[in-house]
Amino acid sequence: MSARRKCAEAILSALKELGPSTIELLSLVTEIPKKDLRQAFGLLKKRGLVDMLVGGERLFFYQLNQSLRAREEAARMIGCGSSELSRPLLRRQDRYHDQWCEFWSWHLRRAFPKVEIVREFQINSTEIAANVLQLKQVDYELMPDFLMFLPSENGGRVTIAFEIERTRKSEKRLLRKFKRYMEETRVDGLVYVCDSGRLSETIRTLYETKLLDHSMRVRHYAENFFLFSDSLTGGTRPLESFFNSNAQPTSITSWCRTLCSTSRNARRDANFNYA
């Protein structure tokens, strides 16, 4: 297989999983230099397999052409069904946020083969997700960006809520979200992926000073109920770029393993060994 065809297939496979993405994100995921990606995109656009979307000033997204003909041809190239390449229509202002949700979902699916990811727009139609969040009505403000379900060692499920935080929210809104996750849902853990160290430290400090000592449902492991990352990309090793509420570094994989191997009532902060 030629290098050009391999590059084209890698792009189509990445767009299948990620949806509309910037060239910077695709380079991170495929490890293909941006120069080579641009050349490949030029050829794929000529064949009508990809489209370029404007996301803002000097911000462009690539996505799979959603016509049936284009999806069928792309599906033949990467060995899947054309229906697997169908993507929901996103508003222009949602594309940047959506790509980071998909980026982290992509990493988690590779780290945990048995994981189930439920995005925000799927929650109300997914019974287990709605039950975990104790939804009585649609409340978009308090919805996580996505939920991750993992099988636990006792035969149940561990549920982790993820928030991709790019801008500073009001303290009142953050506290309301934290309190809801900690006291009014059945989630086992909460993860905030932040756009900067300054933003992540603001959120961590708020949790540590205003909520850590007041939790009832998760008080026995409140220091490790909440993880955060201070970078959207997570650097060179994204799943190891996290910290707990005491700012101790950890990997999300070891944190999830502890949650999955310990029943809710038996969890203690001492179970989470970050040495």
C-alpha positions as CSV (number, residue, x, y, z in Angstrom):
1,M,0.0,0.0,0.0
2,S,1.4,3.4,-0.9
3,A,2.2,6.0,1.7
4,R,-0.4,8.3,0.2
5,R,-3.2,5.8,0.5
6,K,-2.1,5.0,4.1
7,C,-2.3,8.6,5.0
8,A,-5.8,9.0,3.3
9,E,-7.1,5.9,5.2
10,A,-5.7,7.2,8.5
11,I,-7.4,10.5,8.0
12,L,-10.8,8.9,7.1
13,S,-10.5,6.5,10.1
14,A,-9.8,9.5,12.4
15,L,-12.7,11.5,11.1
16,K,-15.0,8.5,11.5
17,E,-14.2,8.5,15.2
18,L,-13.7,12.2,15.9
19,G,-16.1,14.0,13.6
20,P,-15.3,17.6,12.5
21,S,-11.7,18.2,13.5
22,T,-8.9,20.8,13.1
23,I,-5.7,19.8,11.3
24,E,-3.9,20.3,14.7
25,L,-6.1,17.7,16.4
26,L,-5.8,15.2,13.5
27,S,-2.0,15.6,13.6
28,L,-2.1,14.7,17.3
29,V,-4.3,11.7,16.8
30,T,-2.7,10.3,13.6
31,E,0.9,11.4,14.3
32,I,1.1,12.6,10.7
33,P,2.8,15.9,10.1
34,K,0.5,18.8,9.3
35,K,2.2,19.4,5.9
36,D,1.4,15.8,4.8
37,L,-2.1,16.1,6.2
38,R,-2.7,19.2,4.1
39,Q,-1.6,17.5,0.9
40,A,-3.7,14.5,1.6
41,F,-6.8,16.7,2.4
42,G,-6.3,18.4,-0.9
43,L,-6.6,15.0,-2.7
44,L,-9.5,13.8,-0.6
45,K,-11.4,17.1,-1.2
46,K,-10.9,16.6,-5.0
47,R,-12.4,13.2,-4.7
48,G,-15.4,14.6,-2.7
49,L,-14.7,12.6,0.4
50,V,-14.1,15.4,2.8
51,D,-15.4,18.9,3.4
52,M,-13.8,21.9,5.0
53,L,-15.9,23.9,7.4
54,V,-15.3,27.4,8.8
55,G,-15.3,27.5,12.6
56,G,-14.2,31.1,13.1
57,E,-11.5,33.5,12.2
58,R,-8.6,31.3,10.9
59,L,-10.2,28.2,12.4
60,F,-11.1,25.4,10.0
61,F,-12.5,22.0,10.5
62,Y,-12.4,18.9,8.2
63,Q,-15.2,16.4,8.2
64,L,-16.4,13.4,6.1
65,N,-18.6,14.4,3.3
66,Q,-22.1,13.3,4.4
67,S,-23.5,12.4,1.0
68,L,-24.4,8.7,0.6
69,R,-22.0,8.3,-2.4
70,A,-19.1,9.8,-0.4
71,R,-19.8,7.8,2.7
72,E,-20.0,4.6,0.7
73,E,-16.7,5.2,-1.0
74,A,-14.9,6.2,2.2
75,A,-16.5,3.1,3.9
76,R,-15.0,0.9,1.3
77,M,-11.5,2.4,1.8
78,I,-11.5,1.8,5.6
79,G,-13.6,-1.3,5.8
80,C,-16.8,-0.2,7.6
81,G,-20.4,0.4,6.9
82,S,-21.5,3.7,5.4
83,S,-23.9,4.3,8.2
84,E,-21.0,4.3,10.7
85,L,-19.7,7.5,8.9
86,S,-22.9,9.4,9.5
87,R,-22.5,12.3,11.9
88,P,-25.0,14.6,13.6
89,L,-25.1,18.2,12.4
90,L,-23.3,20.5,14.7
91,R,-23.8,24.2,15.1
92,R,-20.7,26.2,14.0
93,Q,-20.1,27.4,17.6
94,D,-20.1,23.9,19.0
95,R,-17.4,22.4,16.7
96,Y,-14.4,23.3,18.7
97,H,-15.8,22.1,21.9
98,D,-17.1,18.9,20.3
99,Q,-13.7,17.9,18.9
100,W,-12.1,17.9,22.4
101,C,-15.0,15.8,23.7
102,E,-14.3,13.3,20.9
103,F,-10.5,13.5,21.4
104,W,-10.8,12.4,25.1
105,S,-13.4,9.8,24.2
106,W,-11.0,8.5,21.6
107,H,-8.2,8.1,24.2
108,L,-10.5,6.5,26.7
109,R,-11.8,3.9,24.2
110,R,-8.3,2.8,23.6
111,A,-7.3,2.6,27.2
112,F,-10.5,0.7,28.2
113,P,-11.7,-1.7,25.6
114,K,-15.0,-2.4,27.5
115,V,-15.8,1.3,28.0
116,E,-19.1,2.8,27.0
117,I,-19.2,6.5,26.2
118,V,-22.5,8.5,26.2
119,R,-22.3,12.0,24.9
120,E,-24.4,14.9,26.3
121,F,-26.9,14.8,23.4
122,Q,-27.4,11.0,24.0
123,I,-28.1,11.2,27.7
124,N,-31.8,11.7,27.7
125,S,-32.4,8.8,25.3
126,T,-30.0,6.5,27.3
127,E,-31.9,5.0,30.2
128,I,-28.8,4.1,32.3
129,A,-27.3,7.6,31.8
130,A,-30.5,9.3,32.8
131,N,-30.9,7.1,35.9
132,V,-27.3,7.8,37.0
133,L,-27.8,11.5,36.7
134,Q,-31.3,11.3,38.4
135,L,-32.8,13.3,35.6
136,K,-36.4,14.4,36.2
137,Q,-36.4,16.9,33.4
138,V,-34.0,18.2,30.8
139,D,-31.5,20.5,32.4
140,Y,-28.8,21.2,29.8
141,E,-26.8,23.5,32.1
142,L,-26.1,20.6,34.5
143,M,-25.4,18.0,31.9
144,P,-21.8,16.6,31.7
145,D,-20.1,16.7,28.3
146,F,-20.1,12.9,28.4
147,L,-20.4,10.0,30.7
148,M,-18.0,7.0,30.8
149,F,-19.3,3.6,32.0
150,L,-16.8,0.9,33.0
151,P,-17.6,-2.6,34.3
152,S,-16.7,-3.0,38.0
153,E,-15.2,-6.1,39.5
154,N,-18.4,-6.9,41.4
155,G,-20.4,-7.1,38.3
156,G,-21.9,-3.5,38.4
157,R,-20.8,-0.4,36.6
158,V,-18.6,2.6,37.5
159,T,-19.8,5.9,36.0
160,I,-17.5,8.9,35.5
161,A,-18.7,12.3,34.4
162,F,-16.5,14.4,32.2
163,E,-16.5,18.2,31.7
164,I,-14.4,19.9,29.0
165,E,-13.9,23.4,30.5
166,R,-12.5,26.1,28.2
167,T,-13.8,29.2,29.8
168,R,-14.3,30.3,33.4
169,K,-17.8,29.9,34.7
170,S,-19.3,31.8,37.6
171,E,-18.5,30.4,41.1
172,K,-22.2,30.0,41.7
173,R,-22.7,27.8,38.6
174,L,-19.6,25.7,39.4
175,L,-20.7,25.1,43.0
176,R,-24.1,24.1,41.8
177,K,-22.6,21.6,39.3
178,F,-20.2,20.2,41.9
179,K,-22.9,19.8,44.5
180,R,-25.2,18.1,42.0
181,Y,-22.6,15.6,41.0
182,M,-21.5,14.9,44.6
183,E,-25.0,14.7,46.3
184,E,-27.7,14.4,43.7
185,T,-26.4,11.8,41.2
186,R,-24.9,8.3,41.3
187,V,-21.7,9.1,39.5
188,D,-18.6,7.5,41.0
189,G,-16.1,10.2,39.9
190,L,-15.8,13.6,38.2
191,V,-13.2,14.7,35.7
192,Y,-12.5,18.3,34.5
193,V,-10.3,18.8,31.5
194,C,-9.3,22.5,31.5
195,D,-7.9,24.8,28.9
196,S,-5.1,26.2,31.2
197,G,-3.4,25.7,34.5
198,R,-4.9,28.9,35.8
199,L,-8.4,27.7,35.1
200,S,-7.8,24.3,36.5
201,E,-6.3,25.7,39.7
202,T,-9.3,28.0,40.1
203,I,-11.7,25.1,39.8
204,R,-9.6,22.8,42.1
205,T,-9.3,25.4,44.8
206,L,-13.0,26.0,44.7
207,Y,-13.7,22.3,45.2
208,E,-11.1,22.0,47.9
209,T,-12.1,25.0,50.0
210,K,-15.9,25.1,49.5
211,L,-17.0,21.4,49.0
212,L,-14.4,18.9,50.1
213,D,-15.3,18.8,53.7
214,H,-19.1,19.1,53.2
215,S,-19.9,16.1,51.0
216,M,-22.1,13.3,52.4
217,R,-22.4,10.8,49.6
218,V,-18.7,10.6,48.6
219,R,-17.1,12.0,51.8
220,H,-15.0,8.8,52.4
221,Y,-13.1,9.5,49.2
222,A,-13.9,13.1,48.5
223,E,-10.2,14.0,47.9
224,N,-10.2,11.5,45.0
225,F,-13.8,11.8,43.7
226,F,-12.6,14.7,41.5
227,L,-9.7,14.7,39.0
228,F,-8.6,17.5,36.7
229,S,-6.2,18.2,33.9
230,D,-4.7,21.6,33.1
231,S,-4.4,21.1,29.3
232,L,-6.9,20.2,26.6
233,T,-4.4,18.0,24.8
234,G,-2.9,16.5,28.0
235,G,0.6,16.8,26.6
236,T,2.5,13.8,25.3
237,R,0.9,11.3,27.7
238,P,-2.7,12.6,28.0
239,L,-4.1,9.9,30.4
240,E,-1.2,10.5,32.9
241,S,-1.7,14.3,33.0
242,F,-4.2,14.4,35.9
243,F,-4.3,15.6,39.5
244,N,-6.6,14.9,42.4
245,S,-8.1,17.7,44.5
246,N,-4.9,17.9,46.6
247,A,-2.9,18.5,43.4
248,Q,-1.3,15.1,43.6
249,P,-0.4,13.9,40.1
250,T,-2.0,10.6,38.9
251,S,-3.0,8.8,35.8
252,I,-6.7,8.4,35.0
253,T,-6.1,4.7,34.3
254,S,-4.9,3.9,37.8
255,W,-7.7,6.0,39.3
256,C,-10.3,4.1,37.2
257,R,-8.8,0.8,38.2
258,T,-9.2,1.7,41.9
259,L,-12.8,2.8,41.4
260,C,-13.6,-0.4,39.5
261,S,-12.0,-2.7,42.1
262,T,-13.5,-1.1,45.2
263,S,-17.2,-1.0,46.1
264,R,-18.8,2.4,46.8
265,N,-19.1,1.8,50.5
266,A,-15.5,0.5,50.8
267,R,-13.8,3.4,49.0
268,R,-11.4,5.5,51.1
269,D,-8.9,8.1,50.1
270,A,-6.1,5.8,51.3
271,N,-7.1,3.3,48.5
272,F,-5.8,5.8,45.9
273,N,-2.0,5.3,46.1
274,Y,-0.1,7.8,43.9
275,A,3.4,7.0,45.0
